[in-house]
Amino acid sequence: MSDLIDSPGQGENAPEYSVSELSSVLKRMIEGEFSNVRIRGEVGRVSKPASGHLYFDLKDDKSVIASVTWRGQASKLATQPEEGLEVVATGKITTFAGQSRYQMIVSEMSVAGVGALMAQLEKRKKKLESEGLFDKALKKEIPYLPEVIGVITSSSGAVIRDILHRLSDRFPRKVLIWPVSVQGEKCAPEVTAAINGFNKLTPGGAMPRPDLLIVARGGGSIEDLWGFNEESVVRAVSESEIPLISAVGHETDTTLIDYASDLRAPTPTAAAEYAVPVRADLMGWLSSMDERRVRSLSSNLETKRQRLKDLSRGLPLPTELVAMQAQRLDSISDRLPRALSIVSNNKRSLLLQTSAGLRPQVLKLKLVERTELINRFVKNIKSNMKIKIQHHQSALEGLERIRQTLGYEATLRRGYTVVRDQDGKLVTSVKKAEIKKVLEIEFQDGKTSLYK
């Protein structure tokens, strides 16, 4: 420091610094004295600019200290700063020469006690609830007997063993396990990725898409279960297209995904019980249903049989029905010979009457009559035809005389001529005749041509 301090001049009692020199001295002094500090306070104003850095205030009832977490460290904070949250921040104190102030660079942050966690939990719950993430109308029905169950939990420990054991006892199903961290900083992002990953599987693909998801872990403190209260996890549960059962902690433990899930189970073992029915119970139920079906059919058949018996009592005996028809047949049989005799006599009389008209003498007489009738018809037709022909011939001759009288040939015989051009068209004026090169003149006894 002595190399930056000038010797006092005459009449001066203090050394002289430049602004930058003094700022640099103060920065080294403060950073050297407060290179690693822990501060407990309430988070005030929070700013998250596009740069990715976090700017916020730490305050108590008397003072405020500006704080910053650089972008590379911001995503690693166990607890993200939220206004009103009481936290314990770890970092170093430094100065910001551009504004002549000091600030804390925060590298770690945790919630200050269970009370603060509960306050943050309640605040987050109200926020997500206001967005409709806990709406009962969004709840999906849990499938009665899923083919594939996806389990999101730690790959080690009693939880996964209890779930698999209970599923095996009740109704064995295919199980896909997505191992995740169930506490600590990795918990929330890994559980979120697992829920989204299962939902992205294609139905009927090489990797079967689960029909049901179970998110599970054993009991623990509120700090241990905190990952299941993070917004990313709650939103992933709410947006899951696959029905989801939450089974985090013991029966008395409650996390925010319990409100967003389609069904909450008090324990992981209970989640397995909710997921599938008991196979033996189901078989027993099916057996009892089959027995009821058989009894119902038997009862129905017996009712129909009794009904048939009751109705049959009101019907005549078959022998009586046959006897009545037999009696009718006997009556008809008695009348049949007489009826046949009458019909036969009628046909015989008709045949005799018809045959009388077919004798040779009668047929010859009819033939002569028909021949004379035909001859008269032929004679009349010839006479009528001759008269009609003479009439038409006279009319035709009269028309021919009229044609000859009105035809132009008769006009030619009276000394007239017909003039035509080379195309055979009539020339009816001197003007037209003068412009024609060839004229054809027709007389009574022939035609001649005139060339100009």
RODO-2510 file (C-alpha; in nm, 4 decimals, decimal comma):
residues 452
     n   res          X          Y          Z
     1     m     0,0000     0,0000     0,0000
     2     s     0,2945     0,2346     0,0747
     3     d     0,3898     0,2576    -0,2927
     4     l     0,0531     0,4256    -0,3627
     5     i     0,0836     0,6840    -0,0803
     6     d     0,2641     1,0056    -0,1538
     7     s     0,4623     1,1825     0,1174
     8     p     0,2741     1,4698     0,2692
     9     g     0,3572     1,8008     0,1223
    10     q     0,4299     2,1120     0,3147
    11     g     0,1319     2,2062     0,5234
    12     e    -0,0501     1,8765     0,4515
    13     n    -0,1280     1,6016     0,7056
    14     a    -0,2860     1,3292     0,4759
    15     p    -0,1558     1,1323     0,1743
    16     e    -0,3014     1,1992    -0,1713
    17     y    -0,4737     0,9257    -0,3897
    18     s    -0,6294     0,9191    -0,7311
    19     v    -0,9890     0,7951    -0,7480
    20     s    -0,8901     0,4693    -0,9180
    21     e    -0,6067     0,4146    -0,6703
    22     l    -0,8368     0,4529    -0,3734
    23     s    -1,1010     0,2251    -0,5316
    24     s    -0,8398    -0,0421    -0,5940
    25     v    -0,7092    -0,0178    -0,2360
    26     l    -1,0585    -0,0477    -0,0915
    27     k    -1,1392    -0,3452    -0,3200
    28     r    -0,8291    -0,5376    -0,2048
    29     m    -0,8944    -0,4570     0,1589
    30     i    -1,2619    -0,5645     0,1527
    31     e    -1,2077    -0,8781    -0,0572
    32     g    -0,9139    -0,9783     0,1618
    33     e    -1,1151    -0,9317     0,4821
    34     f    -1,4488    -1,0805     0,3539
    35     s    -1,3357    -1,3419     0,1012
    36     n    -1,5772    -1,6057     0,2396
    37     v    -1,8843    -1,4951     0,4328
    38     r    -2,2303    -1,6363     0,5095
    39     i    -2,5172    -1,3924     0,5375
    40     r    -2,8693    -1,4649     0,6535
    41     g    -3,1417    -1,2393     0,5238
    42     e    -3,4605    -1,2005     0,3259
    43     v    -3,4487    -1,1874    -0,0525
    44     g    -3,5677    -0,8518    -0,1822
    45     r    -3,5844    -0,7277    -0,5379
    46     v    -3,4873    -1,0010    -0,7926
    47     s    -3,3751    -0,9274    -1,1488
    48     k    -3,2988    -1,1853    -1,4201
    49     p    -3,1737    -1,0036    -1,7340
    50     a    -3,1061    -1,1716    -2,0685
    51     s    -2,7370    -1,2033    -1,9790
    52     g    -2,8242    -1,4901    -1,7431
    53     h    -2,6828    -1,3220    -1,4310
    54     l    -2,8990    -1,2944    -1,1173
    55     y    -2,9263    -0,9628    -0,9343
    56     f    -3,1082    -0,9454    -0,6012
    57     d    -3,1020    -0,7825    -0,2599
    58     l    -3,0415    -0,9407     0,0799
    59     k    -3,2010    -0,7429     0,3608
    60     d    -3,3124    -0,7407     0,7204
    61     d    -3,5185    -0,4868     0,9084
    62     k    -3,2372    -0,2260     0,9044
    63     s    -3,0008    -0,2772     0,6091
    64     v    -2,9768    -0,3965     0,2492
    65     i    -2,6817    -0,5423     0,0592
    66     a    -2,6821    -0,5766    -0,3175
    67     s    -2,5981    -0,9277    -0,4383
    68     v    -2,5187    -1,0938    -0,7694
    69     t    -2,4694    -1,4498    -0,8940
    70     w    -2,2926    -1,4866    -1,2252
    71     r    -2,4530    -1,6825    -1,5069
    72     g    -2,2254    -1,9857    -1,4791
    73     q    -2,3157    -2,0293    -1,1104
    74     a    -2,6834    -1,9251    -1,1248
    75     s    -2,8130    -2,2622    -1,2512
    76     k    -2,6142    -2,4461    -0,9831
    77     l    -2,7771    -2,2749    -0,6854
    78     a    -2,9616    -2,5249    -0,4671
    79     t    -3,2234    -2,2555    -0,3997
    80     q    -3,3192    -1,9950    -0,6539
    81     p    -3,3749    -1,6471    -0,5042
    82     e    -3,7432    -1,5565    -0,4669
    83     e    -3,8643    -1,2299    -0,3256
    84     g    -3,9670    -1,2687     0,0393
    85     l    -3,7703    -1,5932     0,0908
    86     e    -3,5386    -1,6097     0,3944
    87     v    -3,2060    -1,7618     0,2909
    88     v    -2,8474    -1,8185     0,3948
    89     a    -2,6138    -1,6959     0,1190
    90     t    -2,2449    -1,7861     0,0934
    91     g    -1,9934    -1,5877    -0,1107
    92     k    -1,7542    -1,2918    -0,0922
    93     i    -1,7864    -0,9164    -0,0529
    94     t    -1,6443    -0,6992    -0,3270
    95     t    -1,6775    -0,3446    -0,4516
    96     f    -1,8274    -0,2006    -0,7683
    97     a    -1,6070     0,1001    -0,8438
    98     g    -1,8345     0,2262    -1,1225
    99     q    -2,1035     0,3165    -0,8677
   100     s    -1,8922     0,3516    -0,5518
   101     r    -2,0743     0,0714    -0,3700
   102     y    -2,0045    -0,2720    -0,2369
   103     q    -2,1932    -0,5960    -0,3177
   104     m    -2,1900    -0,9652    -0,2401
   105     i    -2,1061    -1,2256    -0,5045
   106     v    -2,3170    -1,5269    -0,4046
   107     s    -2,1913    -1,8750    -0,4928
   108     e    -2,4233    -2,0841    -0,2721
   109     m    -2,7718    -2,0328    -0,1335
   110     s    -3,0012    -2,2366     0,0881
   111     v    -3,3284    -2,1739     0,2641
   112     a    -3,2853    -2,0494     0,6217
   113     g    -3,4741    -2,3101     0,8245
   114     v    -3,7910    -2,5150     0,7950
   115     g    -4,0143    -2,2160     0,8588
   116     a    -3,8774    -2,0364     0,5553
   117     l    -3,9168    -2,3490     0,3438
   118     m    -4,2792    -2,3849     0,4507
   119     a    -4,3450    -2,0205     0,3681
   120     q    -4,1878    -2,0644     0,0247
   121     l    -4,3854    -2,3868    -0,0276
   122     e    -4,7150    -2,2172     0,0569
   123     k    -4,6364    -1,9231    -0,1692
   124     r    -4,5459    -2,1520    -0,4598
   125     k    -4,8551    -2,3631    -0,4010
   126     k    -5,0827    -2,0577    -0,4263
   127     k    -4,9082    -1,9443    -0,7416
   128     l    -4,9403    -2,2795    -0,9206
   129     e    -5,2948    -2,3263    -0,7976
   130     s    -5,3929    -1,9882    -0,9406
   131     e    -5,2578    -2,1063    -1,2771
   132     g    -5,4952    -2,4044    -1,2679
   133     l    -5,2312    -2,6775    -1,2367
   134     f    -5,4240    -2,8425    -0,9511
   135     d    -5,7657    -2,8252    -1,1194
   136     k    -5,9588    -3,1496    -1,0636
   137     a    -6,1044    -3,1210    -1,4142
   138     l    -5,7549    -3,1941    -1,5508
   139     k    -5,7244    -3,5225    -1,3627
   140     k    -5,7028    -3,8274    -1,5916
   141     e    -5,8557    -4,1624    -1,5101
   142     i    -5,6137    -4,4297    -1,3916
   143     p    -5,6315    -4,7310    -1,6295
   144     y    -5,7858    -5,0390    -1,4683
   145     l    -5,5202    -5,2819    -1,5937
   146     p    -5,2218    -5,1097    -1,7624
   147     e    -5,0029    -5,3189    -1,9893
   148     v    -4,6833    -5,1206    -1,9167
   149     i    -4,6046    -4,9196    -1,6025
   150     g    -4,3264    -4,6611    -1,5928
   151     v    -4,1640    -4,6098    -1,2507
   152     i    -3,9562    -4,2976    -1,1808
   153     t    -3,7472    -4,3451    -0,8692
   154     s    -3,4009    -4,4323    -0,7453
   155     s    -3,2653    -4,7522    -0,8964
   156     s    -3,1363    -4,8580    -0,5534
   157     g    -3,3155    -4,8800    -0,2240
   158     a    -3,6306    -5,0385    -0,0877
   159     v    -3,8798    -4,8284    -0,2860
   160     i    -3,8324    -4,9946    -0,6243
   161     r    -3,8130    -5,3405    -0,4636
   162     d    -4,1395    -5,2816    -0,2763
   163     i    -4,3169    -5,1638    -0,5927
   164     l    -4,1954    -5,4564    -0,8043
   165     h    -4,2768    -5,7058    -0,5286
   166     r    -4,6293    -5,5743    -0,4799
   167     l    -4,6960    -5,5671    -0,8558
   168     s    -4,5748    -5,9257    -0,8832
   169     d    -4,8027    -6,0349    -0,5978
   170     r    -5,1127    -5,8573    -0,7287
   171     f    -5,0965    -5,8727    -1,1075
   172     p    -4,7574    -5,9022    -1,2877
   173     r    -4,7110    -5,6276    -1,5481
   174     k    -4,4284    -5,4988    -1,7680
   175     v    -4,2327    -5,2334    -1,5749
   176     l    -3,9963    -4,9697    -1,7198
   177     i    -3,7706    -4,8061    -1,4590
   178     w    -3,6251    -4,4576    -1,5171
   179     p    -3,3639    -4,4122    -1,2439
   180     v    -3,3334    -4,0611    -1,0982
   181     s    -3,1895    -3,8818    -0,7995
   182     v    -3,4650    -3,8477    -0,5411
   183     q    -3,3037    -3,5660    -0,3402
   184     g    -3,0484    -3,2922    -0,3842
   185     e    -2,9767    -3,0570    -0,6699
   186     k    -3,0167    -3,3221    -0,9437
   187     c    -3,3558    -3,4400    -0,8248
   188     a    -3,5838    -3,1850    -0,9921
   189     p    -3,4199    -3,1763    -1,3385
   190     e    -3,3877    -3,5558    -1,3535
   191     v    -3,7471    -3,6232    -1,2467
   192     t    -3,8706    -3,3607    -1,4955
   193     a    -3,6653    -3,5196    -1,7739
   194     a    -3,7978    -3,8669    -1,6846
   195     i    -4,1653    -3,7601    -1,6984
   196     n    -4,1145    -3,5776    -2,0275
   197     g    -3,9078    -3,8668    -2,1650
   198     f    -4,1776    -4,1256    -2,0987
   199     n    -4,4367    -3,8991    -2,2628
   200     k    -4,2223    -3,8604    -2,5750
   201     l    -4,2129    -4,2366    -2,6397
   202     t    -4,4144    -4,3394    -2,9455
   203     p    -4,7062    -4,5788    -2,8810
   204     g    -4,6311    -4,9114    -3,0450
   205     g    -4,2635    -4,8250    -3,0909
   206     a    -3,9569    -5,0346    -3,0149
   207     m    -3,9622    -4,9044    -2,6581
   208     p    -4,3208    -4,9437    -2,5322
   209     r    -4,4889    -4,6273    -2,4054
   210     p    -4,6210    -4,6754    -2,0495
   211     d    -4,9949    -4,6663    -1,9849
   212     l    -4,9309    -4,5393    -1,6302
   213     l    -4,6480    -4,3561    -1,4483
   214     i    -4,5512    -4,3804    -1,0815
   215     v    -4,3216    -4,1169    -0,9250
   216     a    -4,1975    -4,2553    -0,5953
   217     r    -3,9466    -4,2195    -0,3129
   218     g    -3,9363    -4,2985     0,0579
   219     g    -3,9971    -4,0627     0,3460
   220     g    -3,7697    -3,7814     0,4567
   221     s    -3,7521    -3,4269     0,5825
   222     i    -3,8952    -3,1335     0,3932
   223     e    -3,5447    -3,0588     0,2699
   224     d    -3,5068    -3,4166     0,1411
   225     l    -3,8378    -3,4004    -0,0457
   226     w    -3,7888    -3,0467    -0,1733
   227     g    -3,7053    -3,1553    -0,5291
   228     f    -4,0660    -3,2688    -0,5712
   229     n    -4,1855    -2,9168    -0,4854
   230     e    -3,9925    -2,7509    -0,7679
   231     e    -4,1985    -2,5808    -1,0386
   232     s    -4,0408    -2,7773    -1,3250
   233     v    -4,1476    -3,1081    -1,1696
   234     v    -4,4987    -2,9892    -1,0859
   235     r    -4,5511    -2,8548    -1,4389
   236     a    -4,4216    -3,1780    -1,5949
   237     v    -4,6666    -3,3796    -1,3806
   238     s    -4,9570    -3,1524    -1,4740
   239     e    -4,8741    -3,1629    -1,8475
   240     s    -4,8155    -3,5401    -1,8623
   241     e    -5,0430    -3,7092    -2,1159
   242     i    -4,9877    -4,0395    -1,9377
   243     p    -5,1893    -4,0803    -1,6133
   244     l    -4,9546    -4,0388    -1,3144
   245     i    -4,9609    -4,1554    -0,9523
   246     s    -4,7475    -3,9640    -0,7012
   247     a    -4,6053    -4,1640    -0,4108
   248     v    -4,3463    -3,9434    -0,2435
   249     g    -4,2697    -3,9882     0,1260
   250     h    -4,4866    -4,1432     0,3930
   251     e    -4,8582    -4,0962     0,4421
   252     t    -4,8117    -3,7721     0,6377
   253     d    -4,5729    -3,6196     0,3821
   254     t    -4,7176    -3,3892     0,1176
   255     t    -4,5423    -3,2373    -0,1839
   256     l    -4,6725    -3,0144    -0,4607
   257     i    -4,6744    -3,2952    -0,7181
   258     d    -4,9415    -3,4646    -0,5028
   259     y    -5,1795    -3,1819    -0,6014
   260     a    -5,0871    -3,1954    -0,9711
   261     s    -5,0874    -3,5740    -1,0113
   262     d    -5,3919    -3,7707    -1,1215
   263     l    -5,3836    -3,9785    -0,8011
   264     r    -5,1869    -3,9527    -0,4759
   265     a    -5,0747    -4,2678    -0,2990
   266     p    -4,9719    -4,2479     0,0684
   267     t    -4,6729    -4,4788     0,0082
   268     p    -4,4916    -4,6323    -0,2885
   269     t    -4,6368    -4,9724    -0,1970
   270     a    -4,9858    -4,8241    -0,2036
   271     a    -4,9114    -4,6789    -0,5489
   272     a    -4,8482    -5,0323    -0,6770
   273     e    -5,1776    -5,1402    -0,5204
   274     y    -5,3600    -4,8545    -0,6922
   275     a    -5,1943    -4,9393    -1,0246
   276     v    -5,3266    -5,2950    -1,0688
   277     p    -5,6050    -5,5090    -0,9228
   278     v    -5,5410    -5,8337    -0,7369
   279     r    -5,5343    -6,1059    -0,9989
   280     a    -5,6826    -6,3687    -0,7668
   281     d    -5,9647    -6,1333    -0,6699
   282     l    -6,0263    -6,0554    -1,0354
   283     m    -6,0343    -6,4243    -1,1238
   284     g    -6,2716    -6,4864    -0,8354
   285     w    -6,4932    -6,2015    -0,9482
   286     l    -6,4959    -6,3360    -1,3034
   287     s    -6,5805    -6,6818    -1,1706
   288     s    -6,8682    -6,5437    -0,9647
   289     m    -6,9897    -6,3460    -1,2664
   290     d    -6,9802    -6,6652    -1,4723
   291     e    -7,1780    -6,8495    -1,2058
   292     r    -7,4317    -6,5677    -1,1995
   293     r    -7,4529    -6,5861    -1,5790
   294     v    -7,5178    -6,9611    -1,5711
   295     r    -7,7762    -6,9210    -1,2955
   296     s    -7,9420    -6,6394    -1,4845
   297     l    -7,9596    -6,8470    -1,8043
   298     s    -8,0934    -7,1490    -1,6169
   299     s    -8,3535    -6,9391    -1,4392
   300     n    -8,4531    -6,7749    -1,7657
   301     l    -8,4856    -7,1136    -1,9387
   302     e    -8,6923    -7,2525    -1,6528
   303     t    -8,9196    -6,9474    -1,6664
   304     k    -8,9642    -6,9907    -2,0423
   305     r    -9,0290    -7,3650    -1,9975
   306     q    -9,2963    -7,3019    -1,7359
   307     r    -9,4509    -7,0327    -1,9525
   308     l    -9,4629    -7,2785    -2,2428
   309     k    -9,6358    -7,5349    -2,0248
   310     d    -9,8922    -7,2788    -1,9127
   311     l    -9,9662    -7,1751    -2,2693
   312     s    -9,9840    -7,5353    -2,3906
   313     r   -10,2692    -7,6059    -2,1510
   314     g   -10,4922    -7,3681    -2,3457
   315     l   -10,4244    -7,5457    -2,6759
   316     p   -10,6358    -7,8407    -2,8070
   317     l   -10,4811    -8,1859    -2,8022
   318     p   -10,2986    -8,2873    -3,1228
   319     t   -10,5245    -8,5932    -3,1571
   320     e   -10,8285    -8,3677    -3,1530
   321     l   -10,6827    -8,1474    -3,4240
   322     v   -10,6074    -8,4514    -3,6388
   323     a   -10,9490    -8,6062    -3,5747
   324     m   -11,1277    -8,2932    -3,6947
   325     q   -10,9255    -8,2850    -4,0150
   326     a   -10,9783    -8,6591    -4,0641
   327     q   -11,3551    -8,6115    -4,0308
   328     r   -11,3444    -8,3348    -4,2892
   329     l   -11,1439    -8,5594    -4,5214
   330     d   -11,3991    -8,8367    -4,4868
   331     s   -11,6794    -8,5970    -4,5778
   332     i   -11,4938    -8,4758    -4,8846
   333     s   -11,4121    -8,8356    -4,9854
   334     d   -11,7804    -8,9266    -4,9742
   335     r   -11,8713    -8,6388    -5,2103
   336     l   -11,5828    -8,6946    -5,4484
   337     p   -11,7232    -8,9884    -5,6611
   338     r   -12,0504    -8,8086    -5,7310
   339     a   -11,8706    -8,4873    -5,8156
   340     l   -11,6376    -8,6697    -6,0512
   341     s   -11,9327    -8,8394    -6,2224
   342     i   -12,1093    -8,5061    -6,2784
   343     v   -11,7951    -8,3451    -6,4191
   344     s   -11,7353    -8,6457    -6,6461
   345     n   -12,0917    -8,6339    -6,7857
   346     n   -12,0619    -8,2601    -6,8520
   347     k   -11,7376    -8,3059    -7,0404
   348     r   -11,8829    -8,5954    -7,2393
   349     s   -12,1857    -8,3865    -7,3455
   350     l   -11,9604    -8,1008    -7,4495
   351     l   -11,7448    -8,3402    -7,6499
   352     l   -12,0482    -8,4814    -7,8314
   353     q   -12,1733    -8,1344    -7,9194
   354     t   -11,8327    -8,0383    -8,0526
   355     s   -11,7826    -8,3587    -8,2494
   356     a   -12,1237    -8,3172    -8,4196
   357     g   -11,9880    -8,0079    -8,5945
   358     l   -11,6793    -8,1934    -8,7145
   359     r   -11,8562    -8,4470    -8,9463
   360     p   -11,7281    -8,4567    -9,3129
   361     q   -12,0584    -8,3421    -9,4664
   362     v   -12,0727    -8,0421    -9,2311
   363     l   -11,7080    -7,9523    -9,2897
   364     k   -11,7507    -7,9835    -9,6739
   365     l   -12,0541    -7,7545    -9,6684
   366     k   -11,8673    -7,4984    -9,4574
   367     l   -11,5691    -7,5199    -9,6960
   368     v   -11,7912    -7,4449    -9,9999
   369     e   -11,9512    -7,1506    -9,8173
   370     r   -11,6125    -7,0071    -9,7215
   371     t   -11,4795    -7,0516   -10,0797
   372     e   -11,7737    -6,8626   -10,2323
   373     l   -11,7298    -6,5872    -9,9753
   374     i   -11,3606    -6,5553   -10,0604
   375     n   -11,4323    -6,5440   -10,4348
   376     r   -11,6853    -6,2615   -10,3846
   377     f   -11,4237    -6,0704   -10,1808
   378     v   -11,1601    -6,1171   -10,4555
   379     k   -11,4015    -6,0038   -10,7304
   380     n   -11,4993    -5,6965   -10,5311
   381     i   -11,1343    -5,6098   -10,4626
   382     k   -11,0411    -5,6392   -10,8357
   383     s   -11,3360    -5,4226   -10,9398
   384     n   -11,2552    -5,1589   -10,6817
   385     m   -10,8860    -5,1590   -10,7746
   386     k   -10,9667    -5,1139   -11,1487
   387     i   -11,1948    -4,8195   -11,0751
   388     k   -10,9323    -4,6562   -10,8534
   389     i   -10,6567    -4,7093   -11,1135
   390     q   -10,8718    -4,5503   -11,3887
   391     h   -10,9492    -4,2564   -11,1618
   392     h   -10,5812    -4,1962   -11,0760
   393     q   -10,4789    -4,2357   -11,4435
   394     s   -10,7303    -3,9701   -11,5510
   395     a   -10,6070    -3,7374   -11,2805
   396     l   -10,2448    -3,7956   -11,3876
   397     e   -10,3225    -3,7194   -11,7518
   398     g   -10,4929    -3,3961   -11,6506
   399     l   -10,1872    -3,2936   -11,4461
   400     e    -9,9578    -3,3712   -11,7403
   401     r   -10,1644    -3,1465   -11,9677
   402     i   -10,1448    -2,8685   -11,7139
   403     r    -9,7675    -2,9220   -11,6820
   404     q    -9,7192    -2,9016   -12,0594
   405     t    -9,9354    -2,5890   -12,0763
   406     l    -9,7471    -2,4160   -11,7960
   407     g    -9,3954    -2,5457   -11,8923
   408     y    -9,1447    -2,3208   -12,0690
   409     e    -9,1268    -2,5594   -12,3704
   410     a    -9,4748    -2,4427   -12,4747
   411     t    -9,3479    -2,0837   -12,4501
   412     l    -9,0568    -2,1721   -12,6812
   413     r    -9,3035    -2,3069   -12,9393
   414     r    -9,4683    -1,9655   -12,9431
   415     g    -9,1410    -1,8028   -13,0657
   416     y    -8,9614    -1,7239   -12,7374
   417     t    -8,6056    -1,8270   -12,6353
   418     v    -8,4211    -1,8948   -12,3074
   419     v    -8,0766    -1,7329   -12,2578
   420     r    -7,8205    -1,8844   -12,0134
   421     d    -7,4540    -1,8079   -11,9367
   422     q    -7,1651    -2,0547   -11,9452
   423     d    -7,2624    -2,1757   -11,5920
   424     g    -7,6180    -2,2539   -11,6938
   425     k    -7,7700    -1,9611   -11,5076
   426     l    -8,0538    -1,7611   -11,6640
   427     v    -7,9685    -1,4225   -11,8172
   428     t    -8,2772    -1,2022   -11,7877
   429     s    -8,1467    -0,8549   -11,8870
   430     v    -7,9389    -0,6818   -12,1555
   431     k    -7,7019    -0,5481   -11,8902
   432     k    -7,6188    -0,8991   -11,7696
   433     a    -7,5933    -1,0282   -12,1286
   434     e    -7,3323    -0,7634   -12,2230
   435     i    -7,0899    -0,8729   -11,9507
   436     k    -7,1098    -1,2455   -12,0317
   437     k    -6,8459    -1,3891   -12,2666
   438     v    -7,0567    -1,6885   -12,3661
   439     l    -7,4341    -1,7030   -12,4021
   440     e    -7,6346    -2,0193   -12,4598
   441     i    -7,9662    -1,9661   -12,6414
   442     e    -8,2335    -2,2359   -12,6326
   443     f    -8,4993    -2,2439   -12,9128
   444     q    -8,7938    -2,4724   -12,9656
   445     d    -8,5919    -2,7190   -13,1658
   446     g    -8,2530    -2,6933   -12,9906
   447     k    -7,9698    -2,4880   -12,8347
   448     t    -7,6902    -2,2740   -12,9793
   449     s    -7,3964    -2,0805   -12,8228
   450     l    -7,2929    -1,7223   -12,8889
   451     y    -6,9320    -1,6211   -12,8224
   452     k    -6,8221    -1,2580   -12,7818
***
